[in-house]
Amino acid sequence: MKKTLISLATASLIASTAMAADKGVDIVTTGQAVIYYETNDSGTNTLFDQVGTQANTGLQLNLDSDLKNGFTFGSQLTYLGTAGLEKNLVSAARQDSTQSLQSDTTSQIMLSQLNIAKKIGNSTLKIGRQELPLSLSPFAFSEGWTVFKNSFDAILAINSDIPNTTLVGAYVSKGNTVNGTGFNVMSDLVVNSGAVTADGAAYMLTAQNTSLPMTTLTASYYDVAKLNAGALEGANIAWIDAKIADKDLPMGLAIGLQGGSIMTGSAALTDTTAYGAKVDLKPADALSLTLAYSSVDDGSAAMKNTAPGAALTPLYTQLAKNMNYIASDSNTVLLKAVYDTGDYGSITARGTVSTLGGTGTALKDATDLEFIYTIKAGGVKYLASYMTTSTKDHDGLTTDVNYVRIWARYNF
């Protein structure tokens, strides 16, 4: 059955290519190839040992075409593999579509995007499997930290008839997992508080306005249908983000403000409220600095992306590994510095300190540090990062975990 499904997926792309060619429609082919490696020393693991180490090889092929009369077509075929690295170097895949690395590799192929769009005047309607950006959909967005971005089954409408305003409406029903297993399975959205999961879909409305001088205001509202915890009818999410920036401000000054709430609408659960602020500076052409702060109360739902298997939050203090410490009942400060060496790549150093609530052995504070080096050579972008997390509970017990992540990504 798996081979049949994959054959149908591949055949659909081949068929659409042939049909487009017959009708004189040009097809633009793009894509990317990735090698991804990550290791950690959690528990009894040591860095670079097979246990606790994950890797992937991946290939994405995009076929996009203008169908004329305002119609466009988009598709993306994704392959995830390991190139046999699990034989002696790694123990798991970072992003995988099966429960076992020994499974038939044909099940690793997925139509991760397949959509059609129609443009009428200043409006665009896009229907099908697609990626959603954090900037316009802060609680149902495609995360880019892993091998490939996740996608959603969605209906997306964009309109710019109102001066200085972009309106975005979306119906988001399902998505494929961000990490771990099940990449080729579309699952329900999740309101992140353990048992509180979405049984239906999310309806989103976002308005982005640039009428105020130097300011971009983005406000989003979600109606998440049918929560399957108890007799809940659903949940609502409201979020606003303000970015203040202008080329005439000193040292590249940019200010960000954000805040919002997840409202469960149930006496059995409490609402979660969060807010944050950040300041960006560019004191020299090669140097960028960021100071950010976020605060999240102890409500029932964690302030996280609702995508299946999601890891990240929309908070300014988000790093690669600190999401579980900043998303609920916490106050977090972030410091970040980026130095661009030009031809020799860029170096990023960033860290967060989080103070958490809780009693007994619940976490009291957490510290995350990251050092990232990126460079592009021969058309390939390379990233190498070292990350460390340190957590301390109320009894004084400290746990440290170190991570190393390396990947190479070629876009064509």
Secondary structure, 3 states (H helix, E strand, C coil): CHHHHHHHHHHHHHHHHHHHHHCCCCEEEEEEEEEEEEEECCCCCCCCCCCCEEEEEEEEEEEEEEEECCEEEEEEEEEEECCCHHHCCCCECCECCCCCCCCCHHHHEEEEEEEEEEEECCEEEEEEEECCCCCCCCCCCCCCCCCCCCCEEEEEEEECCCCCEEEEEEEEEEEECCCECCCCCEECCECCCCCCEECCCEEEEEEEECCCCCEEEEEEEEEEECECCCCCCEEEEEEEEEEEECCCCHHHCEEEEEEEEEECCCCCCCCEEEEEEEEEEEEECCEEEEEEEEEECCCCCCCCCCCCCCCCCCCCCCCCCCHHHHCCCEEEEEEEEEEECHHHCEEEEEEEEEEECCCCCCEEEEEEEEEEEEEEECCEEEEEEEEEEEEEECCCCEEEEEEEEEEEEEEC
